[in-house]
Amino acid sequence: MAVTLVLGDLRQVGTLSNPGAPAPDGDGGFTQTYAPLNPAEWRFAIEVASVRAAERHFAATITAHASYIFTGRYHAGITTQTRIVWTDRSGEVHTGNVLDVDDTEGAGVETVALVSEVVS
């Protein structure tokens, strides 16, 4: 079976980053910093993470805290430590953490990420 990706569906753009080196906070502790991936910009489609949709790619994942499923071109840098920031159509900025990643059929064509939005 071939993996097909409809590029016209990839309407959303996000910025990807992974944890960098911890930076001292001046009080004897550390602050977590994030470094952009290469490439940092990723185009994707957003789907609400219903149980049925999540089970197609992430059968062993508990979906109670998941908000979205992002599907886009393959990106080797996306891991479960990745943070993604995107702006919706109304101009609101969202931040989410990747909970799970799937390289569809291991073909290196499509990345599907299970993302939980960080509520501030």
N, CA, C and O atoms as a DFTB+ gen file, in Angstrom:
480 C
 N C O
     1  1       0.838      -1.170       0.000
     2  2       0.000       0.000       0.000
     3  2       0.888       1.240       0.000
     4  3       1.858       1.311       0.754
     5  1       0.562       2.201      -0.832
     6  2       1.340       3.435      -0.914
     7  2       0.766       4.489       0.019
     8  3      -0.443       4.557       0.238
     9  1       1.646       5.300       0.556
    10  2       1.223       6.411       1.409
    11  2       0.992       7.610       0.505
    12  3       1.887       8.013      -0.239
    13  1      -0.207       8.183       0.566
    14  2      -0.497       9.373      -0.221
    15  2      -0.774      10.535       0.723
    16  3      -1.414      10.372       1.762
    17  1      -0.295      11.672       0.356
    18  2      -0.444      12.867       1.173
    19  2      -1.013      13.965       0.282
    20  3      -0.387      14.339      -0.710
    21  1      -2.184      14.481       0.619
    22  2      -2.829      15.541      -0.151
    23  2      -2.294      16.877       0.372
    24  3      -2.673      17.326       1.453
    25  1      -1.418      17.497      -0.399
    26  2      -0.749      18.709       0.055
    27  2      -1.714      19.860       0.278
    28  3      -1.435      20.734       1.099
    29  1      -2.834      19.892      -0.420
    30  2      -3.822      20.944      -0.243
    31  2      -4.496      20.910       1.118
    32  3      -5.074      21.908       1.547
    33  1      -4.428      19.760       1.809
    34  2      -5.017      19.638       3.142
    35  2      -4.120      20.222       4.232
    36  3      -4.572      20.427       5.358
    37  1      -2.860      20.492       3.911
    38  2      -1.892      20.970       4.899
    39  2      -1.983      22.492       5.004
    40  3      -1.091      23.208       4.548
    41  1      -3.065      22.975       5.608
    42  2      -3.356      24.411       5.650
    43  2      -2.764      25.121       6.863
    44  3      -2.668      26.348       6.874
    45  1      -2.375      24.380       7.863
    46  2      -1.881      24.969       9.113
    47  2      -0.358      24.979       9.110
    48  3       0.268      24.062       8.578
    49  1       0.240      26.005       9.697
    50  2       1.696      26.098       9.795
    51  2       2.054      26.244      11.265
    52  3       1.455      27.047      11.981
    53  1       3.037      25.464      11.714
    54  2       3.488      25.541      13.096
    55  2       4.996      25.618      13.164
    56  3       5.696      25.326      12.194
    57  1       5.488      26.016      14.328
    58  2       6.920      26.086      14.589
    59  2       7.283      24.985      15.565
    60  3       6.683      24.875      16.634
    61  1       8.264      24.169      15.204
    62  2       8.686      23.019      16.003
    63  2       9.953      23.327      16.786
    64  3      10.865      23.982      16.281
    65  1      10.000      22.846      18.033
    66  2      11.215      22.995      18.839
    67  2      11.339      21.812      19.790
    68  3      10.343      21.209      20.189
    69  1      12.565      21.498      20.141
    70  2      12.879      20.440      21.099
    71  2      13.650      21.048      22.267
    72  3      14.237      22.120      22.123
    73  1      13.657      20.383      23.421
    74  2      14.396      20.915      24.565
    75  2      15.874      21.109      24.241
    76  3      16.511      20.249      23.631
    77  1      16.398      22.243      24.657
    78  2      17.822      22.525      24.510
    79  2      18.512      22.307      25.847
    80  3      17.985      21.629      26.729
    81  1      19.666      22.874      25.983
    82  2      20.411      22.743      27.237
    83  2      19.724      23.565      28.327
    84  3      19.280      24.683      28.066
    85  1      19.629      23.025      29.547
    86  2      19.045      23.806      30.651
    87  2      19.890      25.045      30.941
    88  3      21.119      24.994      30.898
    89  1      19.214      26.159      31.239
    90  2      19.912      27.410      31.545
    91  2      19.747      27.729      33.025
    92  3      18.645      27.594      33.558
    93  1      20.814      28.149      33.704
    94  2      20.700      28.512      35.118
    95  2      19.687      29.645      35.298
    96  3      19.645      30.575      34.493
    97  1      18.873      29.568      36.350
    98  2      17.854      30.596      36.581
    99  2      18.292      31.670      37.574
   100  3      17.523      32.590      37.853
   101  1      19.513      31.576      38.114
   102  2      20.020      32.573      39.049
   103  2      19.681      32.287      40.495
   104  3      20.220      32.937      41.391
   105  1      18.798      31.325      40.748
   106  2      18.409      30.955      42.111
   107  2      18.895      29.560      42.485
   108  3      18.394      28.964      43.439
   109  1      19.859      29.037      41.747
   110  2      20.384      27.706      42.030
   111  2      19.669      26.600      41.275
   112  3      20.032      25.431      41.408
   113  1      18.665      26.941      40.490
   114  2      17.933      25.959      39.691
   115  2      18.203      26.161      38.211
   116  3      19.127      26.877      37.824
   117  1      17.389      25.522      37.398
   118  2      17.554      25.614      35.957
   119  2      16.212      25.876      35.297
   120  3      15.163      25.496      35.818
   121  1      16.258      26.523      34.157
   122  2      15.083      26.778      33.337
   123  2      15.232      26.003      32.040
   124  3      16.305      26.000      31.437
   125  1      14.157      25.341      31.602
   126  2      14.203      24.588      30.355
   127  2      14.055      25.538      29.178
   128  3      13.106      26.320      29.119
   129  1      14.988      25.469      28.248
   130  2      14.914      26.266      27.035
   131  2      14.593      25.343      25.865
   132  3      14.808      24.133      25.939
   133  1      14.080      25.919      24.792
   134  2      13.759      25.140      23.598
   135  2      14.534      25.680      22.409
   136  3      14.705      26.890      22.260
   137  1      15.003      24.765      21.562
   138  2      15.750      25.130      20.365
   139  2      14.937      24.705      19.140
   140  3      14.390      23.602      19.120
   141  1      14.850      25.559      18.124
   142  2      14.070      25.213      16.926
   143  2      14.665      24.016      16.201
   144  3      15.883      23.842      16.164
   145  1      13.794      23.194      15.626
   146  2      14.238      22.065      14.804
   147  2      14.686      22.583      13.447
   148  3      14.475      23.749      13.114
   149  1      15.300      21.713      12.674
   150  2      15.715      22.073      11.328
   151  2      15.026      21.150      10.334
   152  3      15.381      19.972      10.284
   153  1      14.084      21.598       9.556
   154  2      13.489      22.928       9.525
   155  2      12.511      23.111      10.685
   156  3      11.911      22.148      11.163
   157  1      12.361      24.340      11.125
   158  2      11.502      24.637      12.266
   159  2      10.035      24.770      11.861
   160  3       9.148      24.523      12.677
   161  1       9.772      25.152      10.624
   162  2       8.394      25.323      10.161
   163  2       7.872      24.007       9.592
   164  3       8.563      23.329       8.831
   165  1       6.636      23.654       9.972
   166  2       6.011      22.412       9.503
   167  2       4.580      22.703       9.107
   168  3       3.835      23.310       9.876
   169  1       4.183      22.278       7.913
   170  2       2.807      22.430       7.438
   171  2       2.065      21.134       7.747
   172  3       2.587      20.039       7.536
   173  1       0.821      21.275       8.257
   174  2       0.080      20.094       8.674
   175  2      -1.418      20.337       8.598
   176  3      -1.873      21.472       8.453
   177  1      -2.173      19.257       8.697
   178  2      -3.624      19.299       8.817
   179  2      -3.968      18.936      10.255
   180  3      -3.295      18.104      10.864
   181  1      -5.018      19.560      10.804
   182  2      -5.434      19.289      12.176
   183  2      -6.733      18.506      12.158
   184  3      -7.664      18.829      11.420
   185  1      -6.778      17.464      12.987
   186  2      -7.979      16.654      13.179
   187  2      -8.188      16.503      14.680
   188  3      -7.230      16.298      15.425
   189  1      -9.425      16.601      15.124
   190  2      -9.717      16.383      16.542
   191  2      -9.385      14.934      16.869
   192  3      -9.708      14.032      16.096
   193  1      -8.746      14.708      18.002
   194  2      -8.282      13.367      18.368
   195  2      -9.392      12.564      19.034
   196  3      -9.398      12.381      20.251
   197  1     -10.330      12.089      18.222
   198  2     -11.345      11.178      18.755
   199  2     -10.680       9.830      18.997
   200  3      -9.596       9.567      18.477
   201  1     -11.314       8.993      19.769
   202  2     -10.744       7.671      20.045
   203  2     -10.548       6.905      18.748
   204  3      -9.508       6.277      18.549
   205  1     -11.527       6.948      17.874
   206  2     -11.443       6.218      16.610
   207  2     -10.278       6.717      15.761
   208  3      -9.517       5.916      15.217
   209  1     -10.136       8.040      15.644
   210  2      -9.056       8.605      14.836
   211  2      -7.686       8.269      15.429
   212  3      -6.758       7.943      14.689
   213  1      -7.552       8.344      16.737
   214  2      -6.268       8.066      17.392
   215  2      -5.869       6.603      17.248
   216  3      -4.686       6.299      17.094
   217  1      -6.833       5.698      17.296
   218  2      -6.511       4.273      17.220
   219  2      -5.979       3.862      15.859
   220  3      -5.339       2.817      15.746
   221  1      -6.226       4.658      14.817
   222  2      -5.677       4.327      13.497
   223  2      -4.159       4.366      13.505
   224  3      -3.519       3.573      12.814
   225  1      -3.569       5.275      14.277
   226  2      -2.112       5.434      14.287
   227  2      -1.467       5.083      15.622
   228  3      -0.297       4.702      15.661
   229  1      -2.208       5.206      16.705
   230  2      -1.625       5.082      18.043
   231  2      -2.454       4.115      18.879
   232  3      -3.081       4.530      19.854
   233  1      -2.469       2.853      18.523
   234  2      -3.358       1.872      19.157
   235  2      -3.140       1.749      20.657
   236  3      -4.098       1.509      21.392
   237  1      -1.923       1.904      21.127
   238  2      -1.643       1.693      22.548
   239  2      -1.680       2.987      23.356
   240  3      -1.310       2.986      24.530
   241  1      -2.116       4.078      22.758
   242  2      -2.089       5.367      23.427
   243  2      -3.408       5.674      24.111
   244  3      -4.477       5.459      23.541
   245  1      -3.329       6.177      25.336
   246  2      -4.522       6.650      26.034
   247  2      -4.819       8.040      25.502
   248  3      -3.950       8.912      25.525
   249  1      -6.035       8.258      25.023
   250  2      -6.348       9.517      24.351
   251  2      -7.126      10.495      25.211
   252  3      -7.616      11.499      24.692
   253  1      -7.259      10.243      26.498
   254  2      -8.069      11.108      27.346
   255  2      -7.541      12.537      27.403
   256  3      -8.332      13.470      27.550
   257  1      -6.226      12.738      27.290
   258  2      -5.656      14.074      27.375
   259  2      -5.276      14.642      26.013
   260  3      -4.868      15.800      25.921
   261  1      -5.401      13.861      24.974
   262  2      -5.010      14.325      23.648
   263  2      -6.052      15.267      23.085
   264  3      -7.252      15.076      23.279
   265  1      -5.588      16.269      22.397
   266  2      -6.492      17.232      21.800
   267  2      -6.584      17.082      20.295
   268  3      -7.676      17.151      19.731
   269  1      -5.458      16.878      19.639
   270  2      -5.427      16.930      18.187
   271  2      -4.536      15.843      17.603
   272  3      -3.659      15.296      18.271
   273  1      -4.796      15.546      16.317
   274  2      -3.899      14.733      15.509
   275  2      -3.430      15.624      14.374
   276  3      -4.244      16.143      13.610
   277  1      -2.117      15.806      14.258
   278  2      -1.534      16.623      13.201
   279  2      -0.939      15.681      12.165
   280  3      -0.213      14.751      12.515
   281  1      -1.239      15.913      10.904
   282  2      -0.713      15.108       9.813
   283  2      -0.010      16.025       8.828
   284  3      -0.586      17.014       8.375
   285  1       1.237      15.699       8.494
   286  2       2.000      16.527       7.558
   287  2       3.085      15.728       6.875
   288  3       3.195      14.516       7.060
   289  1       3.887      16.421       6.080
   290  2       5.020      15.755       5.432
   291  2       5.950      15.190       6.491
   292  3       5.995      15.678       7.620
   293  1       6.684      14.169       6.120
   294  2       7.600      13.514       7.053
   295  2       8.608      14.518       7.613
   296  3       9.191      15.311       6.873
   297  1       8.800      14.470       8.926
   298  2       9.797      15.309       9.605
   299  2      10.503      14.415      10.627
   300  3       9.904      14.014      11.625
   301  1      11.764      14.108      10.376
   302  2      12.522      13.181      11.223
   303  2      12.785      13.729      12.616
   304  3      13.057      12.958      13.537
   305  1      12.710      15.052      12.793
   306  2      13.034      15.651      14.083
   307  2      11.908      15.634      15.094
   308  3      12.144      15.910      16.270
   309  1      10.693      15.320      14.681
   310  2       9.562      15.336      15.612
   311  2       9.620      14.100      16.497
   312  3       9.629      12.971      16.007
   313  1       9.661      14.328      17.818
   314  2       9.696      13.250      18.802
   315  2       8.680      13.552      19.896
   316  3       7.934      14.528      19.814
   317  1       8.659      12.709      20.913
   318  2       7.750      12.945      22.034
   319  2       8.241      14.083      22.937
   320  3       7.576      14.416      23.918
   321  1       9.368      14.670      22.626
   322  2       9.858      15.834      23.372
   323  2       9.592      17.139      22.628
   324  3       9.925      18.217      23.120
   325  1       8.993      17.042      21.447
   326  2       8.785      18.210      20.604
   327  2       7.625      19.062      21.097
   328  3       6.594      18.552      21.535
   329  1       7.818      20.358      21.014
   330  2       6.770      21.340      21.299
   331  2       6.428      22.012      19.975
   332  3       7.318      22.300      19.175
   333  1       5.131      22.263      19.741
   334  2       4.700      22.925      18.513
   335  2       3.837      24.126      18.865
   336  3       2.954      24.050      19.720
   337  1       4.107      25.226      18.195
   338  2       3.356      26.459      18.403
   339  2       2.699      26.815      17.064
   340  3       3.368      26.858      16.031
   341  1       1.381      27.070      17.090
   342  2       0.667      27.433      15.881
   343  2      -0.379      28.497      16.186
   344  3      -0.809      28.659      17.328
   345  1      -0.776      29.214      15.149
   346  2      -1.800      30.252      15.260
   347  2      -3.021      29.803      14.472
   348  3      -2.907      29.420      13.307
   349  1      -4.199      29.849      15.110
   350  2      -5.414      29.417      14.413
   351  2      -5.941      30.538      13.520
   352  3      -5.367      31.626      13.477
   353  1      -7.023      30.274      12.816
   354  2      -7.565      31.240      11.856
   355  2      -8.043      32.530      12.509
   356  3      -8.099      33.570      11.852
   357  1      -8.386      32.479      13.792
   358  2      -8.834      33.692      14.478
   359  2      -7.672      34.483      15.072
   360  3      -7.887      35.518      15.704
   361  1      -6.441      34.005      14.874
   362  2      -5.257      34.705      15.351
   363  2      -4.796      34.313      16.742
   364  3      -3.859      34.910      17.271
   365  1      -5.441      33.316      17.346
   366  2      -5.041      32.863      18.681
   367  2      -3.855      31.906      18.583
   368  3      -3.853      30.983      17.768
   369  1      -2.852      32.138      19.422
   370  2      -1.648      31.307      19.430
   371  2      -1.864      30.134      20.371
   372  3      -2.349      30.305      21.489
   373  1      -1.499      28.932      19.907
   374  2      -1.632      27.705      20.689
   375  2      -0.268      27.045      20.830
   376  3       0.576      27.152      19.940
   377  1      -0.056      26.364      21.945
   378  2       1.158      25.587      22.173
   379  2       0.746      24.183      22.559
   380  3      -0.142      23.995      23.391
   381  1       1.396      23.187      21.952
   382  2       1.078      21.801      22.262
   383  2       2.326      20.955      22.392
   384  3       3.376      21.280      21.838
   385  1       2.198      19.865      23.131
   386  2       3.282      18.896      23.294
   387  2       2.936      17.638      22.526
   388  3       1.797      17.172      22.567
   389  1       3.922      17.082      21.822
   390  2       3.719      15.857      21.067
   391  2       3.740      14.679      22.043
   392  3       4.704      14.488      22.783
   393  1       2.660      13.895      22.031
   394  2       2.545      12.730      22.907
   395  2       3.021      11.454      22.232
   396  3       3.548      10.559      22.893
   397  1       2.838      11.366      20.921
   398  2       3.226      10.173      20.173
   399  2       3.425      10.578      18.718
   400  3       2.831      11.552      18.255
   401  1       4.262       9.833      17.996
   402  2       4.573      10.131      16.601
   403  2       4.501       8.848      15.800
   404  3       4.924       7.788      16.263
   405  1       3.961       8.950      14.586
   406  2       3.881       7.800      13.692
   407  2       4.406       8.195      12.316
   408  3       3.945       9.174      11.729
   409  1       5.366       7.435      11.804
   410  2       5.809       7.561      10.416
   411  2       4.966       6.543       9.663
   412  3       5.252       5.346       9.707
   413  1       3.935       7.007       8.974
   414  2       2.973       6.117       8.337
   415  2       3.667       5.072       7.482
   416  3       4.362       5.403       6.522
   417  1       3.473       3.809       7.836
   418  2       4.034       2.642       7.165
   419  2       5.556       2.674       7.086
   420  3       6.138       1.912       6.314
   421  1       6.217       3.528       7.856
   422  2       7.674       3.601       7.845
   423  2       8.238       4.057       6.515
   424  3       9.399       3.789       6.205
   425  1       7.420       4.748       5.722
   426  2       7.810       5.126       4.372
   427  2       8.572       6.435       4.290
   428  3       9.125       6.750       3.236
   429  1       8.620       7.215       5.376
   430  2       9.307       8.500       5.341
   431  2       8.604       9.520       4.462
   432  3       9.250      10.400       3.893
   433  1       7.273       9.411       4.344
   434  2       6.492      10.323       3.516
   435  2       5.591      11.200       4.375
   436  3       5.433      12.391       4.105
   437  1       4.997      10.605       5.420
   438  2       3.999      11.293       6.227
   439  2       4.297      11.105       7.711
   440  3       4.597      10.000       8.161
   441  1       4.210      12.201       8.463
   442  2       4.327      12.142       9.914
   443  2       2.969      12.463      10.509
   444  3       2.335      13.446      10.128
   445  1       2.517      11.623      11.454
   446  2       1.286      11.861      12.169
   447  2       1.667      12.011      13.644
   448  3       2.326      11.142      14.215
   449  1       1.245      13.120      14.251
   450  2       1.607      13.403      15.647
   451  2       0.353      13.575      16.487
   452  3      -0.580      14.274      16.092
   453  1       0.338      12.938      17.638
   454  2      -0.718      13.095      18.617
   455  2      -0.283      14.224      19.542
   456  3       0.759      14.129      20.191
   457  1      -1.085      15.309      19.609
   458  2      -0.657      16.535      20.283
   459  2      -1.667      16.922      21.360
   460  3      -2.877      16.921      21.131
   461  1      -1.144      17.251      22.531
   462  2      -1.965      17.747      23.631
   463  2      -1.678      19.232      23.797
   464  3      -0.527      19.631      23.979
   465  1      -2.722      20.047      23.732
   466  2      -2.529      21.483      23.858
   467  2      -2.237      21.852      25.316
   468  3      -2.866      21.338      26.241
   469  1      -1.278      22.745      25.496
   470  2      -0.932      23.257      26.800
   471  2      -1.866      24.419      27.098
   472  3      -1.866      25.416      26.376
   473  1      -2.655      24.301      28.145
   474  2      -3.605      25.344      28.509
   475  2      -2.952      26.237      29.557
   476  3      -2.491      25.765      30.596
   477  1      -2.920      27.549      29.263
   478  2      -2.273      28.460      30.204
   479  2      -3.284      29.283      30.941
   480  3      -2.916      30.108      31.778
